[in-house]
Amino acid sequence: MIPEVLKKGDEIRVIAPSRSMSVLNENVVDLAKEKLEELGFKVTFGKNVLNYESEYFKCGKISDRIEDLENAFRDKNVKAILTATGGYNVNQLLDYIDYELIKNNPKIICGFSDITALVNAIYAKTDLITFVGLQFFNFGMKYGVEYSLDYFKKIMMDDDEIKIESSDKWSNDKWQKNQENREFIENKGMQIINEGCATGKIIGGNLCTLNLLQGTEYMPNLDNTILFLEDDGETGKAFIKEFDRNLQSLLHIAKNKKINGIVLGRAEKISEMNKEKWIEIIRTKEKLKKIPIIIDSDIGHTTPSYTFPIGGKANLKAKDGKIELYISKK
């Protein structure tokens, strides 16, 4: 199922299925709402978005989070759902969601990081195309957000195939704390690890979060896919080791499945990743040696980023030092 495209005047509901919206800077919230309204949308909020019961996780009760999620799908006026921010335990919700409700009321739902578990589970259970990409707080960025907004509008407001170009500059600073003191780095663009051409269904997002679905009914089928994968920098310089074993774990459950290609997102600066380290990860995995693999795509925990459809389609060509990447919902 492909959700209807967004149009100016449509209502976007903000919910907090992971951490509470109360963790966000008030100025970021105000600017995000203003930015979405400038794009022509009406913004409303789930009644429980500011609730949280745990100082450790800063999230609301499961029942509160489920209520806001299901009310957003139930409300005929709501055309798209944006998650406020990420966190650590959205997978607590998966057993309690009314998937028939979602199946009968298909609409856009989008987020990244911890939200990877939610959007992949919804796709697996309902066949509804969902999205990994901008969350509500991202719209509260003052500078360097144009690329992200451009690709958000392309995927959400049109049904055409989209060519993915690399951003001119990228950033990995704590912009929410200081919007005026930003560091932008020249983007060298996507790079090739393995050459080749591939077409496949898009599955992916935050790798360590996607792996939480392994062995459950919420894990999408990995057959005939192009995986879009990224991870955050919480493991620091141990990123290469952590990503390697998480990728290996994903390949174990894909043992009898055909993975056609892999698009890897840019790692955070603290991880100190480079092309040589990515090659070190890939070279030990026999399953990956003959498929196209690219790195440093604009997805993940650096900014800016493009939004991509879970269950959609990707066409990847990595030949003679040149990369062509197209995505679509169909």
Backbone torsions as a table, in degrees:
resi	resn	phi	psi	omega
1	MET	NA	129.9	177.8
2	ILE	-105.1	121.5	-179.4
3	PRO	-67.8	154.3	178.5
4	GLU	-62.7	146.9	178.5
5	VAL	-68.6	154.9	176.4
6	LEU	-78.0	144.6	175.4
7	LYS	-129.3	155.0	176.3
8	LYS	-57.5	137.3	-176.8
9	GLY	97.2	-14.2	179.9
10	ASP	-69.6	152.6	179.2
11	GLU	-93.2	130.8	174.2
12	ILE	-110.7	125.6	179.0
13	ARG	-99.2	129.6	176.9
14	VAL	-98.6	127.4	177.9
15	ILE	-128.4	167.5	-177.4
16	ALA	-128.7	73.4	-179.3
17	PRO	-76.8	-11.4	175.5
18	SER	-110.7	-117.1	176.1
19	ARG	-71.9	154.7	178.7
20	SER	-66.2	150.1	175.8
21	MET	-66.5	-14.4	179.5
22	SER	-66.2	-15.1	178.6
23	VAL	-77.4	-12.0	-177.0
24	LEU	-86.2	145.2	174.0
25	ASN	-60.9	135.4	-175.9
26	GLU	-59.2	-37.1	179.2
27	ASN	-66.0	-35.6	177.5
28	VAL	-65.3	-42.4	178.5
29	VAL	-61.3	-46.6	-178.7
30	ASP	-62.8	-43.7	-178.9
31	LEU	-68.5	-37.7	178.9
32	ALA	-62.3	-45.2	178.6
33	LYS	-62.4	-43.2	179.7
34	GLU	-62.4	-42.5	-178.6
35	LYS	-64.2	-43.7	178.8
36	LEU	-65.4	-36.1	177.7
37	GLU	-69.1	-35.4	175.9
38	GLU	-63.1	-30.9	177.6
39	LEU	-76.9	-6.3	174.7
40	GLY	103.5	9.9	-176.8
41	PHE	-101.8	154.0	171.0
42	LYS	-93.6	131.7	-176.3
43	VAL	-111.8	126.4	173.8
44	THR	-127.8	165.2	-174.7
45	PHE	-127.0	142.1	171.9
46	GLY	-60.4	148.7	-173.2
47	LYS	-69.3	-15.1	-176.6
48	ASN	-109.3	13.9	-172.1
49	VAL	-63.6	-24.2	-177.9
50	LEU	-96.9	-3.8	-177.2
51	ASN	-75.4	143.3	165.0
52	TYR	-156.0	147.6	-177.1
53	GLU	-117.1	-9.2	-175.9
54	SER	-122.1	123.5	176.4
55	GLU	-68.0	-25.2	-179.4
56	TYR	-76.3	-43.9	-173.0
57	PHE	-105.2	-14.6	179.1
58	LYS	52.5	41.5	179.8
59	CYS	-124.2	159.1	177.7
60	GLY	-77.4	173.8	174.7
61	LYS	-61.9	151.0	178.8
62	ILE	-54.5	-44.7	-177.8
63	SER	-62.2	-37.6	178.6
64	ASP	-66.8	-42.4	-178.0
65	ARG	-69.0	-40.2	176.6
66	ILE	-63.7	-41.8	-179.7
67	GLU	-57.6	-47.2	-178.7
68	ASP	-67.1	-39.8	178.5
69	LEU	-62.0	-50.4	-176.2
70	GLU	-71.3	-34.9	176.1
71	ASN	-63.1	-36.1	179.4
72	ALA	-66.0	-40.7	176.9
73	PHE	-71.8	-33.2	-177.0
74	ARG	-73.7	-33.0	-174.3
75	ASP	-71.7	115.4	-176.5
76	LYS	-66.5	-20.7	179.9
77	ASN	-78.0	-22.5	-177.5
78	VAL	-82.5	126.2	-179.0
79	LYS	-106.9	-18.0	178.7
80	ALA	-152.1	151.2	-179.3
81	ILE	-122.0	125.0	174.7
82	LEU	-112.5	133.5	174.0
83	THR	-80.6	145.5	-174.9
84	ALA	-67.3	-47.6	-178.6
85	THR	-164.5	179.5	179.6
86	GLY	-93.9	-157.0	-177.9
87	GLY	166.3	-130.3	-171.8
88	TYR	-139.0	-16.7	-168.2
89	ASN	-141.0	37.6	175.4
90	VAL	-63.4	-22.9	180.0
91	ASN	-66.3	-11.9	172.8
92	GLN	-60.4	-25.3	-172.5
93	LEU	-83.5	-19.6	-162.6
94	LEU	-61.3	-34.1	-179.8
95	ASP	-75.3	-12.6	-172.3
96	TYR	-107.3	-5.4	-176.0
97	ILE	-77.1	138.7	174.3
98	ASP	-85.7	93.3	-175.8
99	TYR	-71.4	-25.9	175.5
100	GLU	-66.3	-37.7	175.7
101	LEU	-58.9	-45.6	179.8
102	ILE	-65.0	-43.2	-179.5
103	LYS	-60.4	-35.4	-178.3
104	ASN	-86.4	-9.4	-179.8
105	ASN	-135.2	60.2	-173.9
106	PRO	-66.1	134.6	175.9
107	LYS	-159.3	169.9	-178.9
108	ILE	-65.2	135.4	166.2
109	ILE	-137.1	134.6	-170.5
110	CYS	-143.6	141.4	173.5
111	GLY	179.7	177.1	177.3
112	PHE	-142.7	-174.4	-178.5
113	SER	63.2	-120.4	-179.8
114	ASP	-59.2	-27.1	-177.9
115	ILE	-68.6	-13.7	174.1
116	THR	-49.5	-43.0	-178.7
117	ALA	-63.7	-39.2	-177.3
118	LEU	-70.1	-49.3	-174.3
119	VAL	-71.6	-33.2	176.0
120	ASN	-71.2	-37.0	177.9
121	ALA	-65.9	-42.9	178.6
122	ILE	-61.7	-42.7	177.7
123	TYR	-61.8	-45.8	-178.4
124	ALA	-61.4	-37.2	-174.8
125	LYS	-87.7	-23.4	-172.3
126	THR	-124.5	-17.7	-174.1
127	ASP	74.0	11.0	176.6
128	LEU	-78.7	128.2	173.9
129	ILE	-64.3	124.8	177.4
130	THR	-118.2	-177.9	-171.2
131	PHE	-137.4	136.5	168.6
132	VAL	-103.6	120.3	-177.3
133	GLY	172.2	-147.4	-171.0
134	LEU	-55.3	136.8	169.2
135	GLN	-102.7	171.0	-175.9
136	PHE	-55.6	-43.9	-174.9
137	PHE	-63.0	-28.3	-179.7
138	ASN	-61.2	-29.4	179.4
139	PHE	-71.8	-9.8	177.9
140	GLY	-89.7	9.1	178.2
141	MET	-81.6	129.9	-178.8
142	LYS	-76.7	-44.0	-171.6
143	TYR	-123.6	146.7	175.5
144	GLY	76.2	21.8	-175.9
145	VAL	-104.5	-5.0	-171.3
146	GLU	-61.9	-43.7	179.3
147	TYR	-58.5	-47.0	-179.1
148	SER	-61.0	-43.9	-179.5
149	LEU	-65.6	-40.0	-178.8
150	ASP	-60.4	-47.4	-178.7
151	TYR	-74.1	-29.2	174.3
152	PHE	-62.0	-46.6	-179.7
153	LYS	-64.7	-39.8	-179.1
154	LYS	-61.2	-46.4	-174.9
155	ILE	-79.5	-28.6	-175.8
156	MET	-92.0	-25.0	-172.2
157	MET	-111.9	6.5	-179.5
158	ASP	-148.7	159.6	178.3
159	ASP	-108.2	5.9	-177.9
160	ASP	-74.0	157.5	171.3
161	GLU	-66.7	143.3	-175.1
162	ILE	-117.8	130.2	172.9
163	LYS	-86.8	127.5	-179.7
164	ILE	-91.7	117.3	173.2
165	GLU	-107.1	151.3	177.9
166	SER	-73.3	148.4	175.2
167	SER	-67.9	158.8	178.3
168	ASP	-74.8	-38.7	-178.4
169	LYS	-138.3	157.6	176.8
170	TRP	-138.8	166.2	-176.1
171	SER	-144.6	154.2	177.5
172	ASN	-140.9	32.4	-178.0
173	ASP	-92.8	168.2	-179.3
174	LYS	-84.3	69.2	-170.6
175	TRP	-65.4	-27.0	-178.8
176	GLN	-64.8	-28.6	-179.2
177	LYS	-84.7	-27.5	-178.7
178	ASN	-149.2	97.1	-176.8
179	GLN	-74.3	-18.6	-174.2
180	GLU	-94.1	-21.4	-177.5
181	ASN	-108.0	81.9	-175.0
182	ARG	-109.8	149.1	174.9
183	GLU	-117.9	117.7	178.3
184	PHE	-110.5	135.3	-173.6
185	ILE	-113.4	137.0	178.0
186	GLU	-61.5	131.7	-178.3
187	ASN	-91.1	121.4	177.6
188	LYS	-81.6	-6.2	175.0
189	GLY	88.8	175.9	178.7
190	MET	-65.5	147.2	-179.9
191	GLN	-127.1	154.0	-177.4
192	ILE	-94.8	130.1	169.1
193	ILE	-97.5	-50.0	173.9
194	ASN	-123.6	135.2	175.9
195	GLU	-80.7	160.6	176.4
196	GLY	147.8	176.9	178.1
197	CYS	-126.9	143.2	-178.7
198	ALA	-157.0	152.0	171.8
199	THR	-130.7	141.1	179.2
200	GLY	-174.3	170.5	176.0
201	LYS	-73.2	139.3	-179.0
202	ILE	-86.9	123.6	170.1
203	ILE	-133.2	144.5	176.4
204	GLY	152.9	-151.7	-173.4
205	GLY	124.2	-143.3	179.9
206	ASN	-72.2	116.6	-168.7
207	LEU	-61.0	-49.3	-176.7
208	CYS	-64.7	-29.1	177.5
209	THR	-77.3	-41.5	176.0
210	LEU	-57.1	-38.8	-178.6
211	ASN	-65.8	-17.9	176.1
212	LEU	-64.6	-18.7	-177.9
213	LEU	-88.2	-7.3	-177.7
214	GLN	-58.3	136.8	178.2
215	GLY	77.6	5.6	-179.7
216	THR	-114.7	169.2	176.7
217	GLU	-72.4	-5.8	-175.2
218	TYR	-95.5	-1.0	-179.6
219	MET	-84.7	124.1	177.4
220	PRO	-65.6	155.8	174.7
221	ASN	-68.3	127.4	-176.0
222	LEU	-92.7	4.5	-177.5
223	ASP	-73.9	136.4	176.4
224	ASN	60.7	47.2	-174.9
225	THR	-116.4	159.2	160.0
226	ILE	-113.7	118.6	-176.6
227	LEU	-85.3	129.6	173.0
228	PHE	-106.9	110.4	-170.5
229	LEU	-130.1	144.1	174.8
230	GLU	-152.9	168.2	172.2
231	ASP	-151.6	158.9	-177.1
232	ASP	-82.0	176.3	-175.1
233	GLY	-99.4	21.0	-175.5
234	GLU	-64.0	-24.3	178.2
235	THR	-86.5	-0.5	175.6
236	GLY	60.2	-131.9	-177.2
237	LYS	-71.4	-10.2	175.8
238	ALA	-85.0	7.0	-178.3
239	PHE	-52.2	-46.7	-175.9
240	ILE	-58.7	-39.6	-179.7
241	LYS	-71.0	-42.7	-177.8
242	GLU	-68.7	-43.7	-179.7
243	PHE	-64.8	-39.9	-179.6
244	ASP	-58.3	-48.9	-176.1
245	ARG	-74.5	-29.7	175.4
246	ASN	-69.1	-39.5	176.7
247	LEU	-65.4	-41.9	178.1
248	GLN	-60.6	-40.4	178.6
249	SER	-62.1	-41.9	178.1
250	LEU	-63.6	-39.1	179.3
251	LEU	-67.8	-29.1	177.5
252	HIS	-61.5	-43.2	-178.6
253	ILE	-78.9	-10.9	176.7
254	ALA	-100.5	19.2	-172.6
255	LYS	-54.0	-42.2	-178.9
256	ASN	-104.9	19.6	179.8
257	LYS	-111.8	153.2	-178.4
258	LYS	-97.7	107.6	172.0
259	ILE	-93.4	122.3	-172.0
260	ASN	-91.7	-23.5	-178.2
261	GLY	-174.5	166.9	179.2
262	ILE	-138.0	132.9	172.9
263	VAL	-112.1	118.0	-177.8
264	LEU	-105.5	132.1	179.6
265	GLY	-78.7	161.2	179.1
266	ARG	-64.7	132.7	176.8
267	ALA	-80.4	153.5	177.5
268	GLU	-67.1	155.1	-174.4
269	LYS	-57.9	-37.5	-175.7
270	ILE	-61.8	-22.3	-178.4
271	SER	-75.3	-20.2	179.4
272	GLU	57.9	35.5	178.5
273	MET	-78.0	148.6	173.8
274	ASN	-146.6	178.9	-175.4
275	LYS	-60.4	-39.6	-178.8
276	GLU	-62.5	-38.5	179.8
277	LYS	-70.8	-36.7	175.9
278	TRP	-64.5	-40.7	177.4
279	ILE	-61.4	-38.4	179.1
280	GLU	-61.1	-37.1	176.9
281	ILE	-68.2	-47.1	-172.2
282	ILE	-72.3	-33.9	-169.8
283	ARG	-64.6	-23.0	-177.5
284	THR	-88.3	1.5	-172.9
285	LYS	-113.7	99.5	-175.4
286	GLU	-54.5	-38.4	-177.3
287	LYS	-61.7	-22.4	-173.4
288	LEU	-101.5	-1.5	-170.2
289	LYS	-71.1	-23.5	-174.7
290	LYS	-116.6	20.9	178.3
291	ILE	-120.4	151.3	178.8
292	PRO	-67.8	135.0	178.4
293	ILE	-137.3	129.2	176.0
294	ILE	-124.0	156.4	-179.9
295	ILE	-123.6	170.4	174.2
296	ASP	62.0	33.6	171.2
297	SER	-76.7	154.5	-175.0
298	ASP	-80.6	64.5	172.0
299	ILE	-134.6	152.4	174.8
300	GLY	116.5	-146.3	-170.2
301	HIS	-98.6	5.3	167.4
302	THR	-98.6	168.8	178.2
303	THR	-125.6	150.8	0.9
304	PRO	-81.2	-178.6	179.4
305	SER	-152.1	152.2	173.9
306	TYR	-98.2	159.9	-178.9
307	THR	-101.2	133.2	-177.9
308	PHE	-127.8	152.7	-173.5
309	PRO	-90.8	124.1	172.1
310	ILE	-74.7	122.7	-174.5
311	GLY	92.9	-5.2	176.2
312	GLY	-79.8	-161.8	-174.5
313	LYS	-125.9	141.6	175.5
314	ALA	-125.1	142.9	170.7
315	ASN	-120.4	121.5	-175.9
316	LEU	-124.3	127.9	174.1
317	LYS	-128.4	119.1	178.6
318	ALA	-126.7	95.3	-173.2
319	LYS	-141.7	140.7	173.6
320	ASP	52.4	38.6	177.6
321	GLY	78.0	3.6	-178.9
322	LYS	-115.3	145.0	-178.8
323	ILE	-121.6	130.8	169.9
324	GLU	-123.7	122.8	-178.7
325	LEU	-129.6	122.0	178.6
326	TYR	-123.0	142.2	175.7
327	ILE	-130.3	151.9	176.4
328	SER	-154.6	164.6	177.7
329	LYS	-84.8	-11.9	-174.5
330	LYS	-104.8	NA	NA
